[in-house]
Amino acid sequence: MTRFLTKRPLATALSALLGLTFAGICAPVASQNDAQGRIPDRETAITEIEALLQARDPLAALARIERLAPIWPDDARFYRLRVAALSDVGDSDRAWTLYRAHPDLFSAEQRERFEADRLARLVLWSRQYAEDESALLADVERAEAAIDDYMRETGTGIGELPPRIRYDRMVVLNRLNRHAEVVDEYRALRTAGAEIPGYALAAIGDSLMALQLPGEAEPALDGALQADPENIDVRIQRAYAALEQEQHAEARAQLQAVRDTSPPWPMRPGATQGWQNWHRYEADLNYGLLLAFGEDLPQAQALLEERVAVGPANTGLQSALGTVYLIRGWPERALERFRMASTLDERDVQSRVGQVGALTDLQRDDLARPIHDELMQRYGDLPLVQRMDRTWDVHRGWQWRAYAAGGRSEGGAAVSPLGSRDRRYGAEVQTPVLGDRWRLTAGYDYRWSDFDGARVDDRRTSAGVRYAHDRLDWGLQANRASDGVGGTGIDADVGWRFNDLWDARATVRRNDADASMQARAAGITADSIELSANYVPSERTYWSVGAKHWRYDDGNRRESLAVGLDQRLFTRPHFLLNGIAGAYASRGSRDDAPYFNPSRDASLELGLRADHLAWRRYDRHFRHRLTVGAGSYYQEGFGSGLVPSARYEHEWQFALGRVLTYGLSWSRPVYDGQREERIGFDAEFRWGE
């Protein structure tokens, strides 16, 4: 995340410039000494040079060495001093080259130092900014190769490496995303009681986070911060270590501390203007994302939109804002931001991963697939890209759903449309995506109900096809009931997405399986037509409206209209409270139907749903919900009555796309003026989206 770093070409140029400068100084001086015939005392010169090196003035020592070297060109001591001085001024590559030309002139300790200095320089270069994406990892691979060469030439195993080289090797492995190797080495060093330097602990902490081990990453990152308290990258990693252990308050506090102590535009006393503070930028950017991950999406959006207004050409801000839009359920707006970020910096991985997610939500697999494939080819070892790939596989792969439900009604079973007891079992499956748009479907559904001691059942097998592309999706499915009542059933539906907020659907069913089981007991089936629309301005508000028309075989025509609202009332990282409201009205054309068929009825219901996330570990979680409600139900000819209801459910997510839910429900509905008490149970397991 560091913004401005010294590039390798600049370091090379400076080294060359120093060499040319020294050469320019040395040549005339040496010639002058020769011309005047004054040769300094060798021992005195060496003593003076050694004193300069001990006084940590390698530049002066190197200048004196280069001035005197032509006088004693074959002197071994001058050669050793030159290599030492070059190493001390930071030209470790040149020092290593000279040492390798005459290794016998140096002690084992000196050879180890020169090797370590050179390898450390290669590691440092591997962490610098690369202008060309194709050369992004060239330097780190060169550093790895150099370390491997050293181990091979010296016959040294990993555990026998000099400590400095061993730590640098861990940094290289981290840069190569070989995180498991870094963690194994770290644990071996801890067991041995080694004191690991801060720069290596930073890389170790990053690898532990990549392997989703935030608890173990915390002490490593704390050690890195103790060595370098101002390292913004490590401070951000430390905040994410807290976040990924569900410690949202601590994570926010850590980044807020950076924001409080880092003004956006610091200014020296008396200065006319300040300068950009990239530490504050990094803190703001990640603070906004922390807010989003903690369910505070409106504040995250406001913060990032304010920053984007100041820096519209900033890739990170555009990409982060796109992420927030996507979480809020606005894939079109998110895609626009991700594309802007990619245009600003074509190497930005986050924005391209975001495009895959947004295009998938927009049912444009044909556009998402080439981006996904390129990311996997170039960055398949990055945790962010690996997660994208897992999500992609879940979306593109097999989709399974198995369900079971049942209930018991007492008190009004003679008129209840559900019967005294009822059960339902079934399974649905969809094939992987075919041609970026198609899936084949199949299903089995079995339901039965008891009415006055007689059991009515309905067993159906089905097969069909689904299509989804851009704004349009549709499905066609045929089913057949085992009892032969109603003949072959046909379900057809078509949906259209107008924008991020609005979508609508039309559904036509012949021999509708959701028709009254009471009617089926009398050999009566029904066809239906339904129109529905949803308005979802954000993840906190959900409006729905639907109208349905039933055509029963006995000539009865029934129409219904329903409106619903699900509104967030209270939000915390692990607790959500929603208000629920619903209104319903219907009418039937016959008064003598042998099934529950009010001539007119209506209801109004209000309720609350509490949703508590009890435990979460990345893609796994457990949450439970309690929903309570009360409504007034009116039926023509029987007046109105209060209808209370409650439901408690569990949700277990075992992995990405594998979710089990089950719950108990209770209610006291009224049918034809008779109140009954109903207790129900349901369970569902989903494999896929």
C-alpha atoms as one frame of an Amber mdcrd trajectory, in Angstrom:
protein
   0.000   0.000   0.000   2.991   2.290   0.183   2.600   5.051  -2.348   6.022
   6.416  -3.268   9.021   4.087  -3.099  12.551   4.359  -4.460  12.732   2.418
  -7.697  15.565   0.099  -8.502  16.717   2.081 -11.580  17.211   5.106  -9.342
  19.309   3.115  -6.857  21.423   1.739  -9.704  21.899   5.203 -11.149  23.004
   6.602  -7.786  25.491   3.763  -7.376  26.914   4.434 -10.825  27.059   8.155
 -10.112  29.041   7.536  -6.917  31.442   5.291  -8.815  31.995   7.893 -11.537
  32.486  10.607  -8.924  35.102   8.573  -7.074  36.812   7.689 -10.313  36.897
  11.349 -11.285  38.434  12.231  -7.950  40.923   9.407  -7.787  42.449   9.521
 -11.232  43.890  13.080 -11.114  45.043  12.706  -7.516  46.840   9.475  -8.185
  48.509  10.953 -11.255  49.568  13.975  -9.263  51.118  11.763  -6.565  53.018
   9.843  -9.204  54.185  13.047 -10.899  55.453  14.568  -7.681  56.931  11.255
  -6.547  55.400  11.477  -3.082  54.133   8.042  -2.023  52.358   7.947   1.355
  53.331   5.416   3.979  51.257   2.247   3.361  50.731   1.303   7.000  49.769
   4.851   7.906  47.242   4.985   5.035  45.715   1.653   5.996  45.456   2.691
   9.632  43.727   5.921   8.657  41.261   4.069   6.370  40.461   1.516   9.055
  39.858   4.347  11.505  37.411   5.980   9.082  35.521   2.703   8.700  35.377
   2.234  12.473  34.099   5.800  12.793  31.263   4.880  10.372  32.475   7.243
   7.668  32.631   4.779   4.727  32.353   7.510   2.062  35.565   9.177   3.224
  37.245   5.791   3.561  36.200   4.764   0.048  37.423   8.047  -1.417  40.851
   7.553   0.209  40.973   3.906  -0.944  40.239   4.816  -4.546  42.809   7.603
  -4.447  45.556   5.291  -3.185  44.615   2.013  -4.875  46.609   2.692  -8.100
  49.731   2.942  -5.984  49.305  -0.602  -4.597  47.074  -2.298  -7.185  47.862
  -5.831  -6.003  47.705  -5.199  -2.276  45.345  -7.680  -0.595  44.683  -5.454
   2.408  43.621  -2.533   0.184  41.386  -4.951  -1.743  39.702  -6.111   1.465
  39.250  -2.518   2.631  37.699  -1.520  -0.706  35.138  -4.342  -0.479  34.339
  -3.453   3.131  33.893   0.232   2.280  31.649  -0.527  -0.717  29.509  -2.727
   1.499  29.268  -0.024   4.161  28.147   2.658   1.683  25.349   0.353   0.488
  26.838  -0.835  -2.817  26.411  -4.429  -1.691  26.143  -5.753  -5.251  29.576
  -4.345  -6.245  31.079  -5.457  -2.943  29.729  -8.992  -3.505  31.157  -9.088
  -7.040  34.635  -8.085  -5.839  34.519 -10.491  -2.900  33.444 -13.362  -5.184
  36.463 -12.620  -7.442  38.875 -13.383  -4.547  36.925 -15.169  -1.789  40.134
 -16.565  -0.276  41.074 -13.061   0.896  38.146 -12.920   3.335  37.269 -14.626
   6.572  34.168 -16.810   6.932  32.482 -14.054   8.932  33.187 -11.482   6.206
  31.956 -13.808   3.446  28.716 -14.388   5.313  28.285 -10.656   5.746  28.764
  -9.889   2.049  26.403 -12.675   1.025  23.776 -11.473   3.489  24.169  -7.830
   2.406  23.724  -8.713  -1.231  20.725 -10.947  -0.574  19.171  -8.274   1.627
  19.561  -5.757  -1.196  17.866  -8.135  -3.631  15.020  -8.624  -1.176  14.694
  -4.855  -0.761  14.542  -4.344  -4.530  11.872  -7.037  -4.769   9.603  -4.898
  -2.583   9.801  -1.795  -4.722   7.272  -0.479  -7.223   7.310  -2.079 -10.696
   6.176  -0.103 -13.691   5.611  -3.143 -15.912   3.136  -5.767 -14.672   5.082
  -8.544 -16.388   8.116  -7.657 -14.241   6.151  -7.415 -11.002   7.722 -10.526
  -9.473  10.937 -10.657 -11.489  13.054  -9.172  -8.680  11.599 -11.362  -5.949
  12.188 -14.455  -8.080  15.764 -13.256  -8.614  16.171 -12.909  -4.841  14.820
 -16.420  -4.292  17.202 -17.812  -6.897  20.150 -16.049  -5.239  19.260 -17.531
  -1.841  18.898 -20.990  -3.381  22.298 -20.588  -5.067  23.868 -19.640  -1.744
  22.355 -22.673  -0.011  23.519 -24.979  -2.792  27.059 -23.548  -2.955  27.555
 -23.618   0.800  25.699 -26.884   1.360  23.563 -25.132   3.955  20.087 -26.319
   4.959  17.281 -23.941   5.848  17.767 -24.463   9.560  21.496 -23.799   9.229
  21.244 -20.523   7.331  22.699 -17.418   8.980  19.817 -15.706  10.841  19.766
 -12.635   8.600  19.526 -14.694   5.413  16.927 -16.943   6.994  14.721 -13.953
   7.839  15.178 -12.461   4.374  14.170 -15.784   2.872  10.881 -15.608   4.803
  10.232 -12.161   3.338  10.854 -13.547  -0.150   8.514 -16.499   0.429   5.842
 -14.108   1.626   6.226 -12.034  -1.531   5.870 -15.245  -3.567   2.634 -16.012
  -1.662   4.115 -19.239  -0.304   2.507 -18.493   3.006   2.430 -22.020   4.410
   6.231 -22.224   4.133   6.581 -18.879   5.915   4.365 -20.041   8.779   6.191
 -23.373   9.106   9.526 -21.551   9.310   8.105 -19.058  11.825   6.872 -21.814
  14.100  10.241 -23.578  13.899  12.010 -20.342  14.874   9.659 -19.753  17.787
  10.226 -23.288  19.029  13.957 -22.646  18.882  13.519 -19.418  20.884  14.825
 -17.167  18.103  14.391 -13.410  18.378  12.843 -12.474  15.029  13.377  -8.911
  13.748  10.424  -6.612  13.123  10.676  -6.499   9.327  10.393 -10.301   9.179
   7.516 -10.308  11.673   5.596  -7.997   9.335   5.898 -10.528   6.502   5.061
 -13.374   8.880   1.937 -11.576  10.087   0.849 -11.064   6.495   1.276 -14.762
   5.721  -0.648 -15.775   8.829  -3.489 -13.485   7.773  -3.439 -14.983   4.272
  -3.844 -18.429   5.835  -6.757 -17.114   7.924  -4.921 -17.393  11.251  -5.633
 -13.938  12.739  -5.169 -15.041  16.347  -1.630 -16.219  15.615  -0.980 -13.166
  13.445  -1.701 -10.719  16.279   1.521 -11.227  18.313   3.625 -11.244  15.128
   2.105  -7.955  13.973   2.455  -6.485  17.465   6.159  -7.338  17.362   6.494
  -5.677  13.955   4.784  -2.539  15.275   7.035  -2.447  18.308  10.020  -2.315
  15.940   8.370   0.154  13.532   5.395   1.947  15.157   4.754   4.158  12.104
   4.451   1.307   9.591   0.976   1.995   8.181   0.728  -1.332   6.361   1.318
  -3.275   9.578  -1.110  -1.084  11.527  -3.814  -1.794   8.960  -3.039  -5.518
   9.024  -3.306  -5.425  12.814  -6.767  -3.869  12.549  -7.866  -6.580  10.125
  -6.522  -9.246  12.492  -8.949  -7.895  15.090 -11.786  -7.632  12.555 -11.368
 -11.211  11.368 -11.750 -12.337  14.967 -15.044 -10.401  15.047 -13.535  -7.705
  17.289 -15.111  -4.854  15.337 -14.806  -2.188  18.024 -11.080  -2.844  18.481
 -10.445  -2.821  14.733 -12.179   0.534  14.335 -10.369   2.001  17.325  -6.976
   1.057  15.914  -7.623   2.748  12.571  -9.349   5.692  14.213  -6.181   6.267
  16.244  -4.223   6.553  12.989  -6.803   8.974  11.606  -6.747  11.105  14.765
  -2.979  11.468  14.688  -2.648  11.909  10.910  -4.058  15.143   9.497  -4.892
  14.845   5.785  -2.706  17.833   4.889   0.099  18.290   7.457   1.670  21.724
   7.477   4.928  22.928   8.964   4.763  26.101  11.092   4.957  29.093   8.805
   4.344  27.072   5.622   1.834  28.387   3.084   0.495  24.934   2.181   0.603
  21.345   3.383   1.352  18.064   1.655  -0.552  14.872   0.997  -0.523  12.437
   3.915  -0.745   8.937   2.449  -0.945   7.404   5.915  -4.228   9.228   6.455
  -5.425   8.091   3.040  -4.725   4.441   3.870  -6.430   4.811   7.255  -9.533
   6.451   5.744  -9.798   3.906   2.948  -9.608   0.905   5.243 -11.739   2.528
   7.937 -14.503   2.840   5.356 -14.178  -0.853   4.485 -14.202  -1.802   8.182
 -17.461   0.101   8.581 -18.917  -1.806   5.639 -17.857  -5.187   6.994 -19.445
  -4.221  10.316 -22.860  -3.587   8.644 -22.526   0.211   8.868 -22.826   0.594
   5.114 -24.424   4.069   4.972 -21.543   5.614   6.936 -18.982   3.681   4.882
 -20.580   4.952   1.694 -20.659   8.555   2.928 -16.986   8.462   3.973 -15.740
   6.957   0.705 -17.932   9.166  -1.501 -16.516  12.208   0.278 -12.959  11.006
  -0.360 -13.725  10.135  -3.998 -15.041  13.665  -4.520 -11.612  14.939  -3.456
  -9.576  12.357  -5.398 -11.650  10.984  -8.301  -8.537   9.655 -10.040  -7.563
   7.471  -7.074  -7.792   3.775  -7.950  -8.080   2.510  -4.390 -10.933   4.840
  -3.478 -12.931   4.002  -6.598 -12.477   0.285  -6.019 -13.400   0.509  -2.323
 -16.527   2.511  -3.135 -17.479  -0.112  -5.717 -17.141  -2.784  -3.021 -19.528
  -0.903  -0.743 -22.035  -0.438  -3.588 -21.891  -4.155  -4.334 -22.535  -5.090
  -0.695 -25.500  -2.703  -0.662 -27.041  -4.531  -3.608 -26.220  -2.086  -6.423
 -24.196  -4.106  -8.962 -24.628  -1.602 -11.808 -23.256   1.268  -9.734 -20.511
  -0.998  -8.392 -19.459  -2.121 -11.873 -19.103   1.501 -12.967 -16.690   2.200
 -10.091 -14.689  -0.981 -10.638 -14.268  -0.163 -14.326 -13.147   3.358 -13.485
 -10.548   1.938 -11.088  -9.278  -0.532 -13.699  -8.992   2.261 -16.249  -6.923
   4.303 -13.810  -4.627   1.336 -13.046  -4.968  -1.753 -15.205  -2.874  -3.754
 -12.716  -5.309  -3.220  -9.818  -6.455  -6.682  -8.762  -9.218  -5.588  -6.381
 -11.126  -3.719  -9.093 -10.962  -6.669 -11.477 -12.132  -9.065  -8.770 -14.959
  -6.610  -8.090 -15.909  -6.622 -11.773 -16.288 -10.406 -11.684 -18.619 -10.138
  -8.677 -20.697  -7.315 -10.152 -21.009  -8.944 -13.584 -22.045 -12.211 -11.959
 -24.814 -10.418 -10.043 -25.852  -8.771 -13.315 -26.119 -12.194 -15.001 -23.274
 -11.455 -17.407 -21.147 -14.547 -17.004 -19.971 -14.092 -20.590 -18.227 -10.845
 -19.592 -17.092 -12.029 -16.154 -15.471 -15.270 -17.339 -12.516 -13.776 -19.319
 -11.681 -11.446 -16.421 -11.851 -14.365 -13.994  -9.633 -16.537 -16.200  -7.003
 -13.814 -16.615  -6.894 -13.173 -12.866  -6.437 -16.881 -12.170  -3.629 -17.089
 -14.730  -1.715 -14.075 -13.418  -2.612 -13.897  -9.729  -3.963 -17.331  -8.872
  -1.809 -17.526  -5.749  -3.310 -14.380  -4.161  -5.864 -15.066  -1.377  -8.205
 -12.421  -2.798  -8.222 -14.104  -6.213  -8.542 -17.566  -4.697 -11.672 -16.488
  -2.824 -13.075 -15.006  -6.044 -12.480 -18.355  -7.720 -14.285 -20.264  -4.950
 -17.262 -17.930  -5.217 -17.211 -18.309  -9.003 -17.234 -22.104  -8.715 -20.171
 -21.984  -6.298 -22.084 -19.772  -8.720 -21.253 -21.783 -11.835 -21.521 -25.264
 -10.348 -24.313 -27.612  -9.300 -27.160 -26.099  -7.305 -28.974 -28.374  -4.816
 -31.821 -27.754  -2.445 -33.405 -30.292  -0.097 -36.285 -29.340   2.179 -38.783
 -30.726   4.664 -41.682 -29.109   6.499 -44.637 -30.144   8.560 -47.193 -28.920
  11.036 -50.076 -29.761  13.289 -53.255 -27.756  13.691 -55.680 -28.054  16.558
 -59.017 -26.438  17.300 -60.204 -25.580  13.829 -58.961 -28.480  11.722 -62.379
 -29.065  10.164 -62.073 -25.861   8.129 -58.325 -25.259   8.140 -56.928 -25.232
   4.589 -53.815 -26.997   5.952 -55.598 -29.911   7.632 -55.022 -31.337  11.073
 -51.561 -32.534  10.067 -49.439 -31.825   6.993 -46.004 -32.680   5.662 -43.863
 -31.706   2.713 -40.544 -33.136   1.472 -38.614 -32.462  -1.665 -35.415 -31.817
  -3.534 -34.407 -29.605  -6.445 -31.275 -29.665  -8.559 -29.830 -27.473 -11.286
 -26.929 -28.364 -13.539 -23.799 -26.193 -13.820 -24.127 -23.188 -16.115 -24.183
 -24.153 -19.770 -23.016 -21.645 -22.352 -22.911 -18.852 -19.748 -26.752 -18.665
 -19.751 -28.522 -22.008 -19.331 -29.210 -24.560 -16.618 -31.242 -27.768 -16.742
 -33.466 -28.408 -13.720 -35.133 -31.385 -12.059 -37.095 -31.865  -8.881 -39.233
 -34.063  -6.683 -41.951 -32.791  -4.335 -44.186 -34.786  -2.004 -46.849 -33.226
   0.221 -49.806 -34.569   2.150 -52.500 -33.300   4.492 -55.112 -34.968   6.741
 -58.712 -33.733   6.535 -61.246 -35.389   8.856 -59.118 -38.522   9.004 -58.671
 -38.763   5.225 -55.234 -38.225   3.777 -54.664 -36.320   0.567 -51.234 -36.502
  -1.031 -49.542 -35.006  -4.069 -46.313 -36.488  -5.449 -44.672 -34.721  -8.362
 -41.525 -35.111 -10.392 -40.398 -32.263 -12.622 -37.863 -31.303 -15.251 -37.153
 -28.046 -17.012 -34.731 -25.381 -18.127 -33.684 -21.966 -16.877 -32.132 -19.064
 -18.783 -30.436 -15.960 -17.367 -28.665 -13.221 -19.295 -28.331  -9.532 -18.470
 -31.719  -8.095 -17.409 -33.790 -11.102 -18.492 -34.281 -14.485 -16.893 -36.953
 -17.103 -17.508 -37.769 -20.686 -16.684 -39.975 -23.464 -18.023 -40.734 -26.637
 -16.094 -43.094 -29.552 -16.535 -44.299 -31.752 -13.671 -46.524 -34.762 -13.287
 -48.604 -35.707 -10.231 -48.665 -39.396  -9.329 -52.399 -39.418  -8.548 -53.300
 -38.206 -12.039 -55.454 -35.334 -10.735 -55.130 -32.301 -12.970 -52.860 -33.925
 -15.530 -49.467 -32.507 -16.431 -48.428 -29.342 -14.639 -46.568 -26.532 -16.387
 -44.703 -23.719 -14.624 -43.427 -20.780 -16.667 -41.977 -17.565 -15.330 -40.132
 -14.566 -16.737 -38.287 -11.868 -14.801 -36.890  -8.487 -15.761 -34.431  -6.303
 -13.853 -35.038  -2.637 -14.597 -32.101  -1.306 -12.563 -30.381  -1.796  -9.224
 -33.598  -0.989  -7.361 -36.499  -2.449  -9.353 -37.304  -5.892 -10.725 -40.517
  -7.635 -11.736 -41.716 -11.148 -12.529 -44.687 -12.845 -14.201 -45.537 -16.481
 -13.469 -48.069 -18.770 -15.109 -48.852 -22.233 -13.708 -51.085 -24.968 -14.993
 -52.173 -27.427 -12.295 -50.517 -25.271  -9.659 -48.963 -27.361  -6.878 -49.650
 -24.547  -4.392 -53.409 -24.747  -4.913 -55.551 -25.785  -1.960 -54.999 -29.345
  -0.733 -58.634 -29.206   0.450 -59.678 -28.617  -3.133 -57.502 -31.508  -4.301
 -59.273 -33.803  -1.836 -62.430 -33.043  -3.828 -60.642 -33.646  -7.143 -60.413
 -29.940  -7.929 -57.204 -28.337  -9.220 -56.359 -24.781 -10.218 -54.299 -22.768
 -12.657 -52.790 -19.427 -11.687 -51.293 -16.210 -13.014 -49.114 -14.021 -10.791
 -47.456 -10.630 -11.240 -44.971  -9.347  -8.682 -42.478  -6.517  -8.283 -39.743
  -5.679  -5.791 -38.278  -2.323  -4.875 -35.018  -2.549  -2.914 -33.413   0.884
  -2.421 -30.702  -0.626  -0.197 -29.894  -3.659   1.923 -31.938  -2.076   4.714
 -35.271  -1.701   2.932 -37.248  -4.252   0.915 -40.655  -3.540  -0.627 -42.683
  -6.198  -2.416 -46.066  -6.223  -4.136 -47.845  -9.084  -5.830 -51.185  -9.888
  -7.431 -52.426 -13.407  -8.162 -55.395 -14.842 -10.022 -56.627 -18.440  -9.472
 -58.849 -20.375 -11.881 -60.277 -23.472 -10.144 -61.792 -26.363 -12.056 -65.131
 -25.834 -10.311 -65.464 -22.381 -11.872 -64.265 -20.478  -8.831 -62.151 -17.423
  -9.561 -60.018 -16.020  -6.801 -57.876 -12.864  -6.792 -55.428 -11.684  -4.164
 -53.197  -8.664  -3.609 -50.305  -8.494  -1.130 -47.879  -5.734  -0.132 -44.889
  -6.232   2.161 -42.161  -4.144   3.780 -38.997  -5.335   5.538 -37.218  -2.374
   7.132 -34.007  -2.307   9.159 -34.526  -0.548  12.474 -31.272  -1.187  14.347
 -27.825  -2.278  13.171 -24.764  -3.556  14.972 -21.962  -5.790  13.639 -23.506
  -8.934  15.164 -27.121  -7.915  15.690 -29.805  -6.737  13.286 -33.369  -5.711
  14.140 -35.900  -5.404  11.343 -39.485  -4.239  11.313 -41.925  -6.228   9.183
 -45.256  -5.045   7.818 -47.665  -6.746   5.460 -51.113  -6.214   4.050 -53.217
  -8.761   2.159 -56.673  -8.880   0.587 -58.452 -11.474  -1.538 -61.865 -12.460
  -2.853 -63.528 -15.543  -4.291 -66.400 -15.878  -6.771 -68.129 -18.898  -5.162
 -69.631 -19.278  -1.724 -70.250 -23.029  -1.911 -66.761 -24.316  -2.673 -65.774
 -27.516  -0.768 -62.642 -25.826   0.493 -61.752 -22.698   2.440 -62.723 -19.891
   0.082 -63.712 -16.601   1.804 -65.858 -14.325  -0.342 -63.808 -11.432   1.031
 -60.925 -11.374   3.480 -58.038  -9.111   4.436 -55.214  -8.896   6.946 -52.752
  -6.387   8.304 -49.682  -7.604  10.173 -46.805  -5.922  12.015 -43.787  -7.665
  13.465 -40.125  -7.612  14.491 -37.259  -9.876  13.505 -34.110 -10.076  15.633
 -31.094 -11.595  13.887 -28.042 -12.433  16.006 -24.740 -13.625  14.556 -23.502
 -15.819  17.384 -20.320 -17.112  15.772 -18.411 -16.598  12.539 -15.116 -17.856
  11.186 -14.652 -16.584   7.639 -17.008 -18.677   5.436 -18.541 -20.507   8.392
 -21.064 -19.069  10.777 -23.982 -19.729  13.088 -26.809 -17.249  13.482 -30.261
 -17.455  14.967 -33.391 -15.390  14.416 -36.556 -14.697  16.332 -39.566 -13.245
  14.562 -42.708 -12.182  16.394 -45.767 -10.599  14.881 -49.394  -9.794  15.395
 -52.070  -8.906  12.907 -55.723  -8.369  12.422 -57.504 -10.798  10.105 -60.927
  -9.985   8.660 -63.241 -12.429   6.891 -66.554 -11.354   5.442 -69.416 -12.800
   7.457 -67.222 -13.696  10.428 -65.724 -10.389  11.528 -62.091  -9.868  12.527
 -59.712 -11.314  15.052 -56.184 -10.878  16.351 -53.679 -13.370  14.923 -50.349
 -13.678  16.809 -47.365 -15.553  15.426 -43.764 -16.395  16.319 -40.867 -18.166
  14.677 -37.412 -19.169  15.889 -34.758 -20.511  13.513 -31.084 -21.479  13.267
 -28.777 -20.989  10.314 -25.511 -22.901   9.939 -23.122 -22.138   7.107 -20.538
 -24.907   6.906 -18.658 -23.517   3.898 -19.180 -21.097   1.065 -22.497 -22.055
  -0.543 -23.436 -24.760   1.995 -26.177 -23.615   4.347 -28.537 -25.477   6.669
 -31.551 -23.704   8.185 -34.291 -25.075  10.409 -36.942 -23.517  12.578 -40.080
 -23.802  14.684 -43.165 -21.649  14.149 -46.333 -21.005  16.133 -49.494 -19.103
  15.270 -53.200 -18.833  16.128 -55.034 -18.181  12.867 -58.797 -17.890  12.423
 -60.784 -19.644   9.658 -64.542 -19.107   9.258 -64.583 -17.614  12.725 -62.938
 -20.651  14.341 -59.573 -20.176  15.988 -56.942 -22.860  15.773 -53.408 -23.266
  17.117 -50.715 -24.323  14.707 -47.186 -25.534  15.399 -44.845 -26.119  12.477
 -41.311 -27.207  11.747 -39.225 -26.712   8.601 -35.668 -27.410   7.471 -33.701
 -26.712   4.319 -30.210 -27.461   3.086 -28.750 -25.515   0.154 -25.657 -26.367
  -1.814 -24.778 -23.522  -4.163 -25.876 -19.928  -4.367
